[in-house]
Amino acid sequence: MINIKKVKENVVSAIIGQNIYWYPKLESTNDLAMDLARKGAPEGTIIGADYQVKGKGRLNRTWFSPAGENLLLSVILRPSRSIEISQKIVLAVSGIIICSLNDYIEEHEKGKVSFEVKWPNDILFDGKKIAGILTQSILTGKKIEALVVGIGININTPLKKFPDELKNKATSLSQILGGVNVDIDDILIHLINNLEKKYIKLERTNYSGVVDEWKKNCRSIGADIVIESPKTGKIKAVFEDVAEDGFLIYRINTNDKRKLVSGSLDYL
């Protein structure tokens, strides 16, 4: 279980992580965070668990994570923005996770690892998923009352534990570093410190530069993709760009460019 005393002693924060609630087992950290957010939990509250019974990813996909091996948490944010900003927050958090992982790697003199992002919420290493983000919101009209940012990072799960269907699709930080045991507390400390520093800056600067920073870690612009959305069904396209609001732009043919607001993509 996470050592909350150690974490609190090592974070420098006025907002993120002032309230941390950690459990051996939960149905879903996002579900509990949403409930607490509705009841007025302050911004920066963190809900974490060693194991989730119903861990979920985007589009109701399940999130595989054996007990005690990975980092599973949700953060309550209350940005002074309309709902449109939530997509840019997802992209920003992707960069914050990458920064936190590399902070840990560099701190332990293991060089620097080149992670990449997959729109909209996945972080990959060598084409395999190591982390994902799931956001849920509470709105008044279009104004965000609370935004719950769920974060799952594969830390210590060995390859042999992944189900067969995930062995070629997922990895963990331990696997990347040659099988060493990674201190999950230290990853959480880096994550909280980076969230605090960068979230405050993003709010102050109206989230400027988020998309450009995200694209620096994206290697798939220009790739052939398959788009699946409620509006279009499944179609082949080209990953054209990411718009300033954080949504993907795809091209079906030379003169037909569209924005993907709801749906998923796979690479050909």
Secondary structure as the mmCIF struct_conf table of DSSP 4:
data_model
#
loop_
_struct_conf.conf_type_id
_struct_conf.id
_struct_conf.beg_label_comp_id
_struct_conf.beg_label_asym_id
_struct_conf.beg_label_seq_id
_struct_conf.end_label_comp_id
_struct_conf.end_label_asym_id
_struct_conf.end_label_seq_id
HELX_RH_AL_P HELX_RH_AL_P1 ILE A 4 ASN A 10
BEND BEND1 ALA A 14 ILE A 15
TURN_TY1_P TURN_TY1_P1 ILE A 16 GLY A 17
BEND BEND2 GLN A 18 ASN A 19
STRN STRN1 ILE A 20 TYR A 23
BEND BEND3 PRO A 24 PRO A 24
STRN STRN2 LEU A 26 LEU A 26
BEND BEND4 GLU A 27 GLU A 27
HELX_RH_AL_P HELX_RH_AL_P2 THR A 29 ARG A 38
TURN_TY1_P TURN_TY1_P2 LYS A 39 GLY A 40
HELX_LH_PP_P HELX_LH_PP_P1 ALA A 41 PRO A 42
TURN_TY1_P TURN_TY1_P3 GLU A 43 GLY A 44
STRN STRN3 ILE A 46 ALA A 49
BEND BEND5 ASP A 50 ASP A 50
STRN STRN4 GLN A 52 GLN A 52
TURN_TY1_P TURN_TY1_P4 VAL A 53 LYS A 54
STRN STRN5 LYS A 56 LYS A 56
HELX_RH_3T_P HELX_RH_3T_P1 ARG A 58 ASN A 60
STRN STRN6 THR A 62 THR A 62
TURN_TY1_P TURN_TY1_P5 ALA A 67 GLY A 68
BEND BEND6 GLU A 69 ASN A 70
STRN STRN7 LEU A 71 LEU A 77
BEND BEND7 SER A 80 ARG A 81
STRN STRN8 SER A 82 SER A 82
HELX_RH_3T_P HELX_RH_3T_P2 ILE A 83 ILE A 85
HELX_RH_AL_P HELX_RH_AL_P3 SER A 86 GLU A 107
TURN_TY1_P TURN_TY1_P6 HIS A 108 GLU A 109
STRN STRN9 GLU A 116 LYS A 118
TURN_TY1_P TURN_TY1_P7 TRP A 119 ASN A 121
STRN STRN10 ASP A 122 PHE A 125
TURN_TY1_P TURN_TY1_P8 ASP A 126 GLY A 127
STRN STRN11 LYS A 128 THR A 140
TURN_TY1_P TURN_TY1_P9 GLY A 141 LYS A 142
STRN STRN12 LYS A 143 ILE A 153
BEND BEND8 ASN A 156 ASN A 156
HELX_RH_3T_P HELX_RH_3T_P3 LEU A 159 LYS A 161
BEND BEND9 PHE A 162 PHE A 162
HELX_RH_3T_P HELX_RH_3T_P4 ASP A 164 LEU A 166
TURN_TY1_P TURN_TY1_P10 LYS A 167 LYS A 169
STRN STRN13 ALA A 170 ALA A 170
HELX_RH_AL_P HELX_RH_AL_P4 LEU A 173 ILE A 176
TURN_TY1_P TURN_TY1_P11 LEU A 177 GLY A 178
BEND BEND10 GLY A 179 GLY A 179
HELX_LH_PP_P HELX_LH_PP_P2 VAL A 180 VAL A 182
HELX_RH_AL_P HELX_RH_AL_P5 ILE A 184 ARG A 204
TURN_TY1_P TURN_TY1_P12 THR A 205 GLY A 209
HELX_RH_AL_P HELX_RH_AL_P6 VAL A 210 LYS A 216
TURN_TY1_P TURN_TY1_P13 ASN A 217 ASN A 217
TURN_TY1_P TURN_TY1_P14 ILE A 221 GLY A 222
STRN STRN14 ASP A 224 SER A 229
TURN_TY1_P TURN_TY1_P15 PRO A 230 THR A 232
STRN STRN15 GLY A 233 VAL A 242
TURN_TY1_P TURN_TY1_P16 GLU A 244 ASP A 245
BEND BEND11 GLY A 246 GLY A 246
STRN STRN16 LEU A 248 ASN A 253
TURN_TY1_P TURN_TY1_P17 THR A 254 ASN A 255
STRN STRN17 ASP A 256 LEU A 260
BEND BEND12 VAL A 261 SER A 262
STRN STRN18 SER A 264 TYR A 267
#
